[in-house]
Amino acid sequence: MVWIPLFEVASQDLDSDAPLLRGILDRIQQISLYEGNGYRLDSEAQFAMGWWFYTIHVREEFVRRAVEHLHAQDSKAKDERALLELVQKEMKRHQSRANIKMHGQKSFFAGYWAWLMR
């Protein structure tokens, strides 16, 4: 099976956000009855402008089972964006200031870079 980049994370506190994120993803893995390792965090986090940037890679089957479980609870949950919303909600509930977005969306700092390059 292939690892697919799904989420991009920007965190100012990698030491507390990474274990919190692993815990959330572990719980999702348990409730969706996925056996094995369905996700991995980038081993090479990059530090820039006071932020840590890294990618969360997943297995396709992990996402499919997680979305099916979420859809069983809420019929509006139809794709991986429901999984993103769940992870963001849990991170905020634990008072994390990390930003999480879908892989390939507009950069967190696109506005800053546009202003800087003028």
Buried (B, 14 or more C-beta within 10 A) or exposed (E): EEBBEBBBBBBBEBEBBBEBBBEBBEEBBEEBEBEEEBBBBBEEBEEEEEBBBBBBBBBEBBBBBBBEBBBEEEEEBEEBEBBBBBBBEBBEEEEBEBBBBEBEEEEBBEEEEEEEEE
